[in-house]
């Protein structure tokens, strides 16, 4: 490569500038994806600048949950680059469910991208999770028809039969046979017409049709070899080699009957042979949703924190992605996907609010163009759309629906009121107060014409409102038991306590900040104590007879923690795994009563610790539960305020609480140990 070549230098600098422009444009249009866009553009550089040097396609994998903008990003990138003519988008969901549809997939590659043989192109394999070759039970799935996908990802090259139908190949062979017979009878052809021994030709070719099933029993005309039937059949056979059927017709007119035979031989051999499609100069985007990696995506409760959920998705690594892929694909297939795995995070709260603002602004522009009316949305509108429309694990799509329901559908009512009452506002203000919309209509000079209220039908938000009844009181005691024990054992204040939630399967919940990365014996005991907090609090306040079935999951979790500690984590007196192997011949059978008793003893110790702490802080428990009976949630600052004010633990006032990341002090222990030895 001659880097001193001015044309090459200008070409490279121009393309680099184009990619930088694309990157900037995408960042302006997509929210919260700056680092994703940086990585995508960075991986695209070699392909976009030097596609001719590629020996195999550039593969970029985009993994994330629904509604995070994976497909939209790729489509917009292609639009800005202005290379839609070199773009093929394939939804694998349409092909991955059945084995028969795979032949269509090969046809799409060969027909839609035949002009990009050995040239640059972009292919998007969307919903890639449906190409799975391993089912939920771990058994292999027959996906033989989708083999072309793996060939494409590996080398970008595959062989195919270019013929649109075997029918025309068969008709071509039939025409050759008939022409050879005509030659035996002295038939001659010139200018596309039979000029010698027409009767013999008519008898031999009687009933033959190349393009159609025939000409029936009609006697063929002398100019058959320049007719629509013969030319049309050849066009269907070798049309990709000619500009139009007129070119084929002109060539046929120059042929003798012997030359016609040779021409047909070449045609059927060309179409009948396997051809190489080389897309190694291409860029392939693989897009998919991997629930196995985004394990938290199963929780559709809108009351979970968008910020917490966002942070949890940031912890997903390439190792998690490859592990998740193993649930769907064979290892050699995973290897073909390469290592360019880009992991999409979920939106955080700020991202959602910016997204809502942008959509409202788009709506405002549309209304101004249509009705010459400006909409001034109050911050309360963004708040109510967020509360009603944000389901953190489902991305942006529910928010779009909510905007349509809560804003778009009301615009028609507002416009109708303007027409019926002959109001002529230049702009309106739009706020949500007192469970209704308050719309102010203003004229050109800013004078209020009228203020009107519109009833708003909310679904999700209404479910969050406190009921202040016996059921919520019971839930409040349970969740406060968890929250208080979390704060008093870990010395870390929980983020949130909720006693009225949208989720039918969870009456309430407590968001606890457990220390991460290491699970120690001490931490397991504290976890069990906290887990038993709901049950112990119910028993303490309402009595044993009024504990609820709501403790079921807590008891299951506490039992699981205790069993794992004793039987799997070597935290009992025997450092050995206690398990029952699923085998007829069991050489490793351990099931001793002493281990069961040890696990039970651990739970009982934790229960006593929970009883001691809650009994000593009974007034705190009652105060928090009373507040959360008439309110649906308590934030971290509010929880800490109650702890400082009502707790009977001295250290709460003297030492205070610590943050999640400050729990472990192992590094300090090592340093102190070294210092002690040196002294």
N, C-alpha and C positions, 0 to 999 in steps of 0.2 A: 504494500500500500504506500503510494507516494504522497506523503503528507504535505509536500511542497506544491502539489497540484492545486492551483487556485480554484478550479471548479469543484474539486472534492472538498476543499476547505470551506467554500461557501455553502456547499450542500449540507455538510455536517453542522455548521453554525446555524443554518436556517432551521434544520430539523430540531436541534437542541432548543432553539428559541420557541419553536412550536410546542414542544413538550412542556416547557416552563409556563407558557401561556395556558395550556390545557390544565396544568396543575393548579394554577392560580384561579382559573375559572371554576374548576370543580370545588375548590375550597370555599368559594363564595356561594355556591349553590347548595352544597351538602353540609349538614350540621354535625359537628362532633366527630368528623372523619379526617381531620387534617393529617394525622399520622398514618392512617390507612392510605390516603391519596399519595402521600410522600413515598410510601413503600411501593405502591403500584407503579407509579411513574418511574421510580428508580429501577425496578425490575424490567420495565419496558424499554429502557435506553438502548441496550445492545440490539434488541429486535428492530427498533424504529430507526436507529442510525445505520446498522450494518446487517440487514436481513439476509443478504447474499452470503454472509460468512457462517450462517447457522447450518449445522449438520442435523439438528433435530429441533422440533418446535420449542418455543419458550412457553412453559406452563406456569400459570399463576392461579393458585387455589384461594378462593374466598369463602371462608366458613363463618357462619353466624346464625342467629335466630331470624325468624320471620319479621319482616317490616323494618329491617335495619339498613336497607338501601343498597344491597349487593348488586342486584340485577340493574337497578336504575343507574348506578355509578358506571357500569360497563357500557350501557346503552348511550349514556350522555357523553362518555369519553369518545365513543365512535362517532357520535354526531359532531362534536367539536372538531375532531380530526378530519371530518368530512370524508370518511371512507366507508359509508354505508354499503356501497357497491361491493366492497370486499369483506362484508360482515355476514356471518351466518349464526343465527341464534336457534338453539335446539333445546326444547324442554324434554329432558330425559324421562320425566313423569309420563309422557305420552308413549314412550317406547319401553320403559323398564318393567312394566307390569305384565306384559305378554311376550312370549318368545317369537310370535309370528310377525310382529311389527318391526323387527329389526331390519328386514329387507328394505323397508321404506327408508330407514336411517341411512343405509348405504347409498340408496338412490339420491337422497338429499345431498350427500357429500359429492357424489360424482356429477350430478346435474347442476347443483347450485354453485359449486366451486371449481368446475372443470376449467374455467378460464384463469384460475389461480394456481394451476399446476406449476410448481417450482417458482411461485411468486408469493409476495407477502399477502397475508389475509388474517382476519381475526375470527375465531370460532368461540362461541360461548356455549358451554355445556351446563345448562341450568338444571336445578333440582337433581343434582348428581347423586344424591343419596338413594334415588330409586333405581340406580344401576347396580344395586347391591348383588353380590354373588354369594353371600352367606346370609342365611335367614336368622330369625331371632333365636332359634334353637342351636345355632352354630353349624347347621348342615349346609352344604353347598347347594346353590340354586342354579338351574340350567339357564344360562344367559348367552348361549352360543351365538345368537343373532346379533348380540351387542359386542362381539369380539372386535369389530372395526374400531370401537372407541379406544380399546387398549392398544391397538396397533397405531392409532393416531397419536395417542399420548406418548408412546414409546419412541417411534421413529418418524412419525408424520407421514409414513408411506404405507400404501396398501394396494393390492391388485383387485381389479374388478372387471366385469364384463360390461362393455359400454353399450351393448345392444339394448334398446328400450323394450324389445320383445323378441322372443325366439321365433315368433310368427314370421317376421320379415326375413330372417335368415333362412327359414324353411322355404319361403316363397322364392328366395333368391336361388337356392339349390334347384328348386323345381324348374325355374326359368332357364337355368343352365342346361338341364337335361333336355328340355324341349328345344332349345336353340341348337344343341348338338344334333338332334334328330332332324331339324330343319336343314342343317348343313348337309346331312346325308342325302336329302331330297333336292339339293340344289337351290335352296331358297337364298336369295341375296337381298341385302338391305343397304339403302343409301338415303341420306338426309332424313333419317328417322322413319323411313317408309319401306315396305316390302316392294321391291321392283322386279323380282323374278320369282316364278312359281308361287304366286299368292294362294292358289287353291290348296297346295300342300301345307303352307303356313297356317291357313284358316282351319284346316282339319286338325293339325297338330296342337295348336294353341286354343282350340275351341273349349270354352268353359273355364279358361285360366283367368285369374285375377291376381294382380300383384299387390295393389293397395287395398282393393276391396275384395269381397269373396267371389265376386265376379259380376261381371258383365253377363251373368246368367248363362243362358244358352245362346245368346246373341252371337252372330258371326262377327269376329273382330275386324276392324277396318285396317286398311293397308298401312295407315300411319300410326299403328298401335305403339311403336317404339318411341314416339314423341307425344303419346297421349297422356292424359291426367292420371290414368291408372298406373302405367309403367313408371312414369316420372315420379309420381307420388310415392310408390313403393320404394324406389331407390332413395328418395329424399328421407324417408323414415329409416332407411338402413344406414346411409352415409351422409345425412344432412349436415352433421357437425363439421364436415370437411369442405362445405360449400357455403357461399354467401346466401344463395337462394336456390329454389327449385328451377328457376330460369337458367342458372349456370349449368345445372345438371342437364337440362333439356338441350342447351346449346352444345354441350360436349357429346351427348348421344347422337346428335345429328351429324357429327363428323365421323361416326364409327361405321365400319362394316360389320357384318354379322359375326365374323370371327373376333373382331375387336370387342364386340358386345359381350361375348363369352368371357374373354380375358378380364374385362372390366367387372363383370359380375363375380368372377372368381376372387379378384382382389377385394371386392366389397364384402363378400360373406366371410372371407378369411380375416379381414380387418375387424369386422364386428364380432366374429366368433372367438377371437383371441382374447386372452386376458391382458389388461392394460395396467400400467402403473400410475397411480395418482400420488404425486409428491407434494405434500403440504408441509414439508419440513421447514419452510421459510415462514411459517405462520406463528401467530400468537394465540394461545388457547387459554381461555378463562374457564376454570372449573368452579361452579358455584353450588353450595349445598348447605342444608341445615343438619347439624349433627347434635341430636338431643343427648346422645351418649356423652358428649363433651360438655354441653350446656345442661347439666343434670338439673339445675334449678329451674329450667324452663317449664317444668311440669306444674309449677305453682302459678296459677292464674289469678291469685288474689290481688286486687288493685290496691290493697292497704299495705302491701310490702313496700319498703322504701326504694324508690327508683335509684337513689344514690348508692344504697347498699348493694342493690342488684348490679349496678354498673361496676362497682368495685369488685364484686365476685367474678364478673366476666373478664375483668382485666387480669385475673390470676390464671386464666387458661393459657397453657403453653403448647408449643408444637408437640411435646410428648403426650399431652392430653388428647390432642387432635389425632395423632397416629394411633393411640390406644383406642379412641372412639372408632376410627376407620377399620380397625381389626374386627369390630363387631359386624361389619358390613362387607368387607373385601378381603381377598387373600393377600398375603404379604407381598408377593411378587407384583400384584396390581397396585398396592400402596406405594411400592418403590417407583412405579411408572409415573405416579403423581409428582414425584420429586420432593424438594424441600422448600419450595416457595409457598408456604402456607401463611396466609394473612388472616388474622383472627379478629372478627368484628366484635366490639364491645356493645353492650346495651346502652341506650340513652340514659344519661343522668337527668336529674330534675331540671337543671339549667337548659340542657339540650331540648327537652320537651317544651319548655316555656318559649324558647327562641323559635322552635318549630311552629308553635301555635301563633306567635306574633307574625311570623312570615305568612302563614296561611290567611290570617285575618287581613294583612296588608294586601295580599293578592285579591281577596274578596273586595276590599275597599276600592282598589283600582278598577276592578270590573264594574262596580256599581257607579263609580264616577263617570266612566265611559258611557254606560248605558243610560243613567238617569241624571247625570250632572249633580250628583249628591255625594258628599263626603261623610264617611262614617268615622266617628271618634270613639274608639273602644276604650272603656275604662279598664284599669288593671283588674277589677273584679271579674270581668268577662274571661280574662286569661285564667284567673284562679278557678272559676267554676268549670271551665272546659277541662282544665288539668284534673280537678277532683273527679269529674264525671267520666273523662275519657282515657286517662292514663292507666293502662294495665302493663306494668313494667316488663313482663315477659312476652308481651305480644307486639311490641314495637309501635310504629307510628300509625298503622292502619286504623285501630280503634279511635284514635284521636281525630282522624279525618272524618270518620262517620259521625263522631260527636259534634264536630264543627258544623257539619251539614244539618244535623238535627237541631242543634241549639242556636245556630246563627242563620244559616242559609234559609231554613224553613220559615223563619220569622220575617225575613226581608219582604217576602210577598205580602204578608199582613200589613207591614209598615207602608209599603207602596200603595196598597189598596186604600188604607186610611187617608193617605195624602191626597189621592185622587177624589175620593168620596167627599172629603171635607174642604177640598180646594186649598190645601196648605201648599205653600211654595217655599220649602226650606232649602237652604244652600248646604247645610250640614246638620247632622243629628249626633247627639251624645248617647252613648249606650252603656248602661251600668247594671249590675245585679245587686239588688238590695232587698231585704225583707222578703226573701223567697220569690221575687218577681223581677222582671226587667223594667227599668225606669228609662224611658226614651224621651230625650229632650229635642224638640224641633226648633231650629234657629234660622232666622232669615239672613240676608246678605250682610247686614250691618251688625250681626251678632245678637240681635234681640230674640228673646224666647217667644216663639209663637204659641207653643203648648207643650205640656209634659204629659206623657201618657204611660200607663203601666200595662204590662203584658204578663199574663200568668205563664210560668215556666214549669214544664213537667220534667222533673228530674227523677232518675231511676237509681243510679248508684249512690249519689249523695244522700238521698233520703234513708238508705239502708244503714248509713253510718251514724245517724242521729241517735243520741242516747235515749233509751226508753225509761230509765229511772224506775225500774220495776224489780221484782224479786229475782228474776232470772239474771238480769244484769248485775245485781248485788252479789249473787253466787259466783258469777264469772269474775267479778272484781276481786273478791277474796282469793280465788284460785290464782289469778295472774299476778296479784300483788305478792302472794307467797313466793312465786318464782323470782320476781323482781327484787324483793328484799334480800332473799338468800343469795342471789347473784351478787348484789352490791356488798353484802357483809362477808362473803367467803372470798370472792375474787378481789375485793376492794376496787372494783370497776363498776361504774354506774351504767345500767342498761340504757340503750338509746330510746326505747319506746315501750309503753304498755298500752295495749288496745283491748277494750272490753266490749266493743260493738263493731263488727266487721261485716263486709259484704259477702265474704266467703261462707257458704252454707256448711262447709266441713270444719270450719274453725270459728268457734264462738268468740274467741279472743286470742291474743298472743302477746308474748314478751320478747323483745329483740335484745338478746344478751350478747355482749362483746367478749366471747371466749378468747383467751390467748391462742395464737395460731402456731402451726408448724410442728410443735412438739406436744405429745400427749403423755404426761408423766403420771405416776401413781397418785401424787397429790392432786393433780388436776382432775383425774377420773373420780376421786372421792368427792371433790367439790362439785363436779358435774352431777353425780348421783344425788348429792344433797340438794342441789338446785332443782333437779328434775322431780324430786319428791316434794318440792315446796308447795305445789298446788294442792296435793292430797293432804299434807300436814296442815296447811292453812285452813282448808275446809273442815278438817276434823277438830282443829283448835277452836274455831269460831262457831261452827254450826253443830258440832257433835258428830260422833262416828255414824250415827243412823242417817245423817243428812249429807254424807259424802256422796258425790255424783259419779255417774258412769263416765264423765268427762276426764277422769283420771286414767282411763284405760291406756292411752298412748304413752303417758308419763311412766306408768308402771312397766310397760313393755320396754321402753327405752332404758329405764333404770336397771332392769333385769339383764338386758343386753350388755350394758356397760359393765356390770359386775361380773357376768360370765366371761366376757372378753378379758377383763383384767386378770381373773384367776386362771382361766383355761387357755388363753392365747398370748397374753402379754407378759407372762412370767412375773406377775405382780403378787402372786400368792406365795405360799411356803415352798411349792415345788416349781422349779423353772422348767416346765414341760407342757407341751400342748395336750390338752385333754379333749379328745374328740372321738366320735364314732365314725369310722370310715365306711363308706358305702361299698362294701365288698363282702362277698360270701366268705372269703378266707381273710379274717381280720387279724393281722399280726400286731396292730397298733391300737388295741382296744383299751381305752381308759375311761372308766365311768365309775369313779369311787364316790361314796357318800361324803367323804371328807372334803372333796372339792365342791360339791353342791353346798355343803354346810359352810364352807369358807366364803362362797359367793353370797349366800344368804346372810352370813355374819357381816359382810361388808355393807350390804344394803341396810341391815338393822343399825349398824353404827352411824351410817349417814342419816338414817331416819331420826335417831336420837339427837344428832347434831342439829338437824332442821328444827326439831321440836324445841330444843334449848334456845336457839337463836330467835325463833318466832315468838316463843313465850316471853322472852326477855324484851322483845320489841312489839308486844301485842298492841300497844297504843298506836305505834307507827302503822301497823297493819290495818287497824280500824280506820285511821285517818285517810290513808291512801285509798282503801276500798270504798269509803264513803264518797270521796271525790269522784272515783271512777264508776260509781253507780249512777251519778247524774251527768257525767261527762264520758265521752267515748274513748278518750285517749289522754295520755300523760307523756310529755316529752322528757328528754334527758335532763334539762335544766330544772324542770318541775320536780322530777323524781329526786334529784340531788337536794333540792330545797326541802322536801319533806324528810329526807334522811337526816340532814343536818339539824332540822328543827325537832324531830320527834324520836330519833334513834337513841337507845340507852347504851350504845357502845361508845366508850370514851374516845377511842382512836378516831372515830368519825370526825369529831370536832378538833382533835389535836393534830392528827396526821393527814386527814383528808383522803381523797380518792386518787387513783392513778389511771393512766391511760392504758389502753389495750397493749400497745407495743412496749410498755415498760414493765411487763409482768415478770419476765425471766431475767435472771442476773448471772447466767452461767459464765459469760465472758469475765465479769468482775470477780467471780469466785476463782477462776484460773489465775487472773492477775494478782489477786491477794495471796493465793497459794504460793506463787512464784516469789512474791515479795517476802513472804514469811520464811521460805527456805533460804533466800539470799541473806536475810537478817540473821 
